[in-house]
Structures are given as C-alpha cells and as structure tokens.
Amino acid sequence: MHITLTGNLGSGKSTICRILKEKYGFEIYSTGTVQRQLAEEFGLSVLEMNKLMCSDHKYDHLIDDTTARISRENPDKNIVFDSRLAWNFVEKSFKVFLTVSIDEAARRVFADASRGEVETYKSLEDCKNQLKERAANENMRYAELYNVHYFDFDNYNLILDSTNADPELLAETIVRLAKQSYESGEETRQILFSPRRLGETGDGDREYTGESLYPEGVVIIKAEADDYAAVEGLEVLKEAAAGDYPFVDCFLTE
C-alpha cells in the first residue's frame, strides 16, 4: 500500500508516521524534514522559507519529482509519503488528511522544543497566528503552482481528526481503512471528527466497547470561523459522546 499523509500544521503527522513505521512496518518518505533543512541552511524561519518558495519554485519541483519517482519505482512496498502534496503526485495511494483544531495545533507546536530556533514564538497566541498565516501562504502557493486547493476535503479518501484521539488509534484507523480501500478497489471518502471538537463532551454514562469507531448516523458539519461546527445530526453527536466513541461520521456542507 502507498499512503499519502498530509494535514494541518500541528496535526501530529510525524508521530503517526513513527507509529506506522515501528508498528506496521511502513517505509516513510518525509518532505517536511527537507523543508526544515532548507530553512536552516538559509538561516530562515519556516514561515520565511514558505514565502521564499512562493517566488522560487525549484524547491517544490525537487520535492515533487522525487516523490513521484519513489512511488513509481516501489509499487510493491508499503510506503507512507509524509508530504503536503504527495496525494497530487503519487499515481495510486490512499489519501489521508489529518485535521486538528487551531487551538490544539498551536498548543502542540508551542510546546514542542524540538523545533529549535527555526520556529520561534513569543506566545501561544503568536504561535496560533503564525500557523494560520503559514497555512494561508501554503494554500495560495499550491493554488498558483498546481491549481489545487489544499484544504478541499474532496481531494482525500480519509479526513481524520487528531484533536482528541490517541495517536495509536489514529494509525490503526488509517491502516484499517487503507487496507479496506485497497482490497475493495473502490475510491472511498470519509470524514471522521471527534465529538469533543464539535462541542459535545457527553456524560460518560456508557463505556466504549471498541467494536466501532463511530455510532450509526451522520453529523453534518460546516466551516465556521477558525473551525467546524455541527449543524445537523446532533442526536448522533450526543450518542457518540455518551458512548465515548472516538469519532462521528461526518458530511461537510457549504
């Protein structure tokens, strides 16, 4: 299987990749590391590097060409491409987008000392604002370079919310659904969000059995301000929270 993994900044892609490698034996190809190295070589922050890449596309094309080549040369290997746009270049893959609330993303990134001097933030709010600016810059660059809309959920087979879920469960879910997709040969699309992210914490009167990731029924969600909100299927959302389900099955509306 080839899995292309992308998502919001701070969504936990690196952690998921580590689990997929150590527990499930996937080879990992990461371009985030390459971009950080380029930023360090030029003495720039990641935000500054993103801005530079808007005017000099040789870095993008270097990453793109290498990603496509690796996928072509290794059709029989289990590989995860940890890359912003690998889903657009790998010929056949299970396309995963990790989504996370901006508040949780900022908390994670601000607390991550391993990012070093390349990424520095004055405060949690400064971190949040920089993450939003970086996302906007990347979205604009990808639209100009490739005519793709990075945050359009229709690009992906699985949109998986990492805001409240355990990384081990996220990795297991990705492998399970990717395997189902490969075995069926069907192009699937699913959006799984945490009930807590959608504002429902529940009363915890039932115990999650692990038989299903989410209860029956669909929750209709809509983009709202910096996040998403449930607009229909509130009973399903309450059932998920009460039963301590990690996700609800969602449909995104305009």
C-alpha positions in Angstrom: 0.0 0.0 0.0 1.0 3.6 -0.7 -0.5 6.1 1.8 -0.1 9.8 1.3 -0.4 11.6 4.6 -0.9 15.4 4.9 -2.8 17.7 7.1 -2.9 20.8 9.2 0.2 22.1 10.8 0.5 20.5 14.3 -1.9 17.7 13.4 0.6 15.0 14.5 1.8 13.7 11.2 5.3 12.9 12.4 4.0 10.9 15.4 1.6 9.0 13.2 4.5 8.2 10.7 6.7 6.9 13.5 3.9 4.5 14.6 3.2 3.4 11.1 6.9 2.6 10.7 7.6 0.9 14.1 4.3 -1.0 14.5 3.1 -1.6 10.9 6.4 -1.7 9.0 5.8 1.1 6.5 8.7 2.9 4.9 8.4 6.7 5.5 9.3 9.4 3.0 9.1 12.8 4.6 9.4 16.1 2.8 8.8 18.2 5.9 12.3 17.4 7.1 13.7 18.5 3.8 11.9 21.8 4.0 13.2 22.4 7.6 16.7 21.6 6.5 16.4 24.1 3.6 15.2 26.8 6.1 18.1 26.1 8.4 20.6 26.3 5.6 19.3 29.7 4.5 19.1 30.9 8.1 15.3 31.4 7.8 12.2 30.6 9.8 9.8 28.1 8.3 7.4 31.0 7.6 10.1 32.9 5.8 11.0 29.8 3.8 7.4 29.4 2.8 7.4 33.0 1.5 10.6 32.4 -0.4 9.2 29.3 -2.1 6.3 31.5 -3.4 8.8 33.2 -5.7 11.3 30.3 -6.3 9.7 27.1 -7.2 12.8 24.9 -7.7 12.4 23.5 -4.2 8.8 22.5 -4.8 9.6 20.8 -8.1 12.6 19.0 -6.5 10.3 17.5 -3.8 7.6 16.7 -6.3 9.8 14.9 -8.8 11.5 12.8 -6.0 8.1 11.8 -4.6 6.7 10.7 -7.9 9.9 8.7 -8.7 9.9 6.8 -5.4 6.2 5.8 -5.9 6.8 4.6 -9.4 10.0 2.6 -8.5 8.4 0.9 -5.5 4.9 -0.3 -6.4 5.1 -3.4 -4.1 6.4 -1.7 -1.0 4.3 -0.3 1.9 5.2 3.3 1.9 3.8 6.4 3.7 4.5 9.7 2.0 4.6 12.4 4.7 4.2 15.3 2.2 1.9 18.2 1.7 1.2 17.4 -2.0 2.2 13.7 -2.4 -1.5 12.9 -2.9 -1.3 15.0 -6.1 1.8 13.2 -7.5 1.6 9.6 -6.3 -0.3 7.7 -9.0 -2.2 5.4 -6.7 -2.4 6.0 -3.0 -4.8 6.1 -0.1 -5.0 9.9 0.6 -5.2 10.9 4.2 -5.7 14.4 5.6 -5.1 14.9 9.3 -7.2 17.7 10.7 -6.9 19.4 14.1 -8.4 22.4 15.8 -6.2 25.5 15.5 -6.1 25.9 19.3 -4.8 22.3 19.8 -2.4 22.7 17.0 -0.9 25.9 18.5 -0.6 24.2 21.9 1.3 21.3 20.5 3.6 23.4 18.3 4.3 25.9 21.0 5.2 23.1 23.5 7.5 21.3 21.0 11.0 22.4 21.9 12.5 20.1 19.2 11.6 22.7 16.6 14.5 24.8 17.7 15.4 28.3 16.6 13.9 27.8 13.1 10.4 28.1 14.6 10.2 30.6 17.5 7.0 32.1 19.0 6.6 34.8 21.6 3.4 33.4 23.0 0.7 30.8 22.4 -1.4 33.4 20.6 1.6 34.3 18.4 2.1 30.7 17.5 -1.6 30.4 16.6 -1.4 33.5 14.3 1.8 32.2 12.6 0.3 28.8 12.0 -2.7 30.5 10.4 -0.5 32.7 8.2 1.7 29.8 7.2 -1.4 27.8 6.2 -2.8 30.7 4.1 0.6 31.1 2.4 0.9 27.4 1.6 -2.7 27.3 0.2 -2.0 30.3 -2.0 1.2 28.8 -3.3 -0.3 25.4 -4.1 -3.1 27.1 -6.0 -0.7 29.2 -8.1 1.7 26.3 -8.7 -0.6 23.4 -9.3 -4.1 24.8 -9.4 -5.1 22.6 -6.4 -7.0 23.6 -3.3 -5.1 22.0 -0.4 -7.8 22.3 2.2 -10.6 21.0 0.0 -11.7 17.7 1.7 -12.7 16.3 -1.7 -9.1 15.7 -2.5 -8.7 13.0 0.1 -10.0 9.5 0.9 -9.9 10.0 4.6 -10.2 13.2 6.7 -9.2 12.1 10.2 -9.5 14.4 13.2 -6.4 14.2 15.6 -7.6 16.8 18.0 -8.6 14.4 20.8 -7.7 10.9 19.5 -4.8 8.8 20.7 -2.0 8.6 18.0 -2.1 4.7 18.2 -5.8 4.7 17.4 -5.2 7.2 14.5 -2.5 5.0 13.0 -4.6 1.9 13.4 -7.6 3.6 11.8 -5.5 4.7 8.8 -4.1 1.2 8.2 -7.5 -0.4 8.6 -9.4 1.9 6.2 -6.5 2.0 3.7 -6.5 -1.8 3.6 -10.3 -1.9 3.1 -9.9 0.6 0.2 -7.1 -1.4 -1.5 -8.9 -4.7 -1.1 -12.2 -3.4 -2.5 -10.6 -1.4 -5.3 -13.1 1.4 -4.6 -12.5 5.1 -4.3 -13.7 5.9 -0.8 -14.2 9.2 1.0 -14.9 9.6 4.7 -14.7 12.4 7.3 -14.2 11.4 11.0 -14.3 14.1 13.6 -14.1 13.9 17.4 -17.4 14.6 19.2 -15.5 16.8 21.6 -14.1 19.0 18.8 -17.7 19.6 17.7 -18.7 20.7 21.2 -20.2 17.6 22.7 -18.4 16.1 25.7 -21.3 13.8 26.9 -22.0 12.5 30.4 -19.9 9.3 30.1 -22.8 7.0 31.1 -21.7 4.3 28.7 -18.4 2.6 28.0 -16.9 2.5 24.6 -16.5 -1.2 23.5 -14.2 -0.6 20.6 -16.5 -2.5 18.2 -17.0 0.6 16.0 -15.1 3.9 15.7 -18.4 5.8 15.5 -22.1 5.3 16.0 -24.6 4.9 13.2 -25.8 8.1 11.5 -24.1 11.1 10.0 -23.3 14.5 11.5 -23.5 17.4 9.1 -20.7 19.9 9.7 -19.9 23.3 8.4 -16.8 25.5 8.4 -17.2 28.3 10.9 -14.7 30.9 11.9 -11.4 29.0 12.5 -13.0 25.6 12.9 -16.1 23.5 12.2 -19.5 23.2 13.8 -22.2 20.6 13.7 -25.4 21.8 12.1 -27.4 18.5 11.8 -27.3 15.1 13.4 -26.9 16.4 16.9 -28.5 13.3 18.4 -25.8 11.2 16.7 -23.2 13.5 18.2 -24.7 13.1 21.7 -24.8 9.4 21.3 -21.1 9.3 20.3 -20.1 11.4 23.3 -22.2 9.4 25.7 -20.8 6.2 24.4 -17.2 7.6 24.4 -16.8 6.9 20.7 -13.6 8.5 19.4 -15.3 9.8 16.2 -18.5 10.6 14.4 -19.1 10.1 10.7 -19.4 13.5 9.1 -20.5 15.2 5.9 -19.2 18.7 5.1 -21.8 21.1 3.8 -21.3 24.7 2.5 
